[in-house]
């Protein structure tokens, strides 16, 4: 993985490029920890040799895993980074394109990069905080605990 910072006044923008074989979610989380990000937006394109997306099942309060056991294009990835109790939390959703033109999408749980993943990560001025919501089963941004 490589990344570079591009500064523009009050906004810091990074370009993160993952190498073949990198696991995308853990690479983005590692980057967020290394840069001590508290609030950022992420977009990306690329491809995976295989991936898993998830659909949040509110009855079980867990992600229903949807494996994609084939080469797929990362048509769209969008998400955020927010500060959690144990450091930055990366939360990304993805749409994956398959060879027959169909798609799979959901919360990106894992994706083995091939040949690349090119992400733009833009820090936001607000310091967002995620708080575990036991009533829902996931951590969500809490605006009362976030700062401008």
C-alpha positions in Angstrom: 0.0 0.0 0.0 1.1 3.5 -0.8 -0.4 6.9 0.0 0.2 10.5 -0.5 -1.2 13.6 1.2 -2.6 16.5 -1.0 -3.2 19.6 1.1 -5.7 22.3 0.2 -6.3 25.0 2.8 -8.3 23.5 5.7 -8.9 20.2 4.0 -6.3 17.4 3.8 -6.8 14.8 1.0 -4.9 11.6 0.8 -4.6 9.2 -2.1 -4.3 5.6 -1.0 -3.2 2.9 -3.5 -3.4 -0.7 -2.5 -1.2 -3.4 -4.1 -2.3 -6.7 -5.5 -3.0 -9.1 -2.6 -3.7 -6.4 0.0 -6.9 -6.8 2.0 -8.8 -3.6 1.3 -10.7 -3.0 4.6 -7.7 -3.8 6.8 -5.4 -1.6 4.6 -7.8 1.3 4.9 -8.1 0.8 8.7 -4.3 0.6 9.0 -3.9 3.8 7.0 -6.6 5.6 9.2 -4.7 4.5 12.4 -1.3 5.5 11.0 -2.6 9.0 10.1 -4.7 9.2 13.4 -7.8 10.2 11.4 -10.8 11.2 13.4 -13.2 12.1 10.6 -12.9 11.5 6.9 -14.8 10.6 3.7 -13.6 7.7 1.5 -14.3 7.0 -2.1 -12.5 4.4 -4.3 -12.5 2.3 -7.4 -10.5 -0.8 -8.4 -11.0 -4.5 -8.4 -10.8 -7.6 -6.2 -9.9 -11.2 -6.9 -12.6 -12.1 -4.4 -14.6 -10.2 -1.8 -17.4 -10.4 0.8 -20.1 -7.8 1.3 -22.6 -7.8 4.0 -26.3 -7.0 4.5 -27.1 -5.8 8.1 -29.8 -8.1 9.5 -31.5 -6.1 12.2 -33.1 -9.2 13.8 -29.7 -10.8 14.5 -27.8 -7.5 14.8 -25.1 -8.9 12.5 -24.1 -8.8 8.9 -25.4 -11.5 6.6 -22.2 -12.4 4.6 -22.5 -12.4 0.8 -19.4 -14.0 -0.7 -18.2 -13.0 -4.2 -15.8 -15.8 -5.1 -14.7 -14.4 -8.4 -12.8 -11.5 -9.9 -15.0 -8.4 -9.6 -14.8 -4.7 -10.4 -15.1 -2.3 -7.6 -17.7 -0.1 -9.3 -18.2 2.2 -6.3 -16.9 2.4 -2.8 -18.1 5.1 -0.4 -17.8 5.5 3.3 -16.3 7.3 6.2 -13.8 7.2 9.0 -14.9 8.2 12.5 -13.2 8.1 15.9 -14.3 5.1 17.9 -13.5 3.9 21.5 -10.4 2.0 20.2 -9.3 4.3 17.5 -10.5 5.1 13.9 -13.4 3.1 12.6 -13.6 2.6 8.8 -17.1 2.0 7.5 -17.5 1.5 3.7 -20.1 0.3 1.3 -19.4 -1.2 -2.1 -21.0 -2.1 -5.4 -19.1 -5.0 -7.1 -19.5 -5.7 -10.8 -19.4 -9.3 -12.0 -18.3 -10.7 -15.4 -21.9 -11.2 -16.5 -22.8 -7.6 -15.8 -24.7 -8.3 -12.5 -23.7 -6.6 -9.3 -23.4 -7.4 -5.6 -23.4 -4.7 -3.0 -23.4 -3.9 0.7 -21.1 -3.2 3.6 -17.6 -4.2 2.4 -16.4 -6.8 4.9 -13.3 -7.9 3.0 -11.8 -7.7 -0.4 -8.5 -9.1 -1.8 -7.2 -6.5 -4.1 -6.3 -7.4 -7.7 -4.9 -5.5 -9.5 -5.4 -2.2 -7.6 -7.6 -0.2 -5.3 -7.3 3.6 -5.6 -9.0 5.5 -2.7 -9.4 9.2 -2.1 -9.6 9.9 1.6 -10.6 13.5 2.6 -10.4 14.6 6.2 -13.5 16.6 7.3 -13.3 19.6 9.6 -15.7 18.0 12.2 -14.3 15.4 14.5 -16.9 12.7 14.3 -17.3 10.2 17.1 -18.9 6.7 16.7 -20.6 5.2 19.7 -21.8 1.6 20.0 -25.6 1.4 19.9 -26.5 -1.8 21.8 -30.2 -1.3 20.7 -29.1 -1.6 17.1 -25.9 -3.7 17.4 -23.4 -1.4 15.5 -21.4 1.8 16.2 -23.0 4.9 14.7 -21.9 8.6 14.5 -23.1 10.4 17.6 -23.4 14.1 16.7 -23.7 15.1 20.4 -20.3 13.7 21.0 -18.8 15.1 17.8 -17.0 18.4 17.5 -16.9 21.1 14.8 
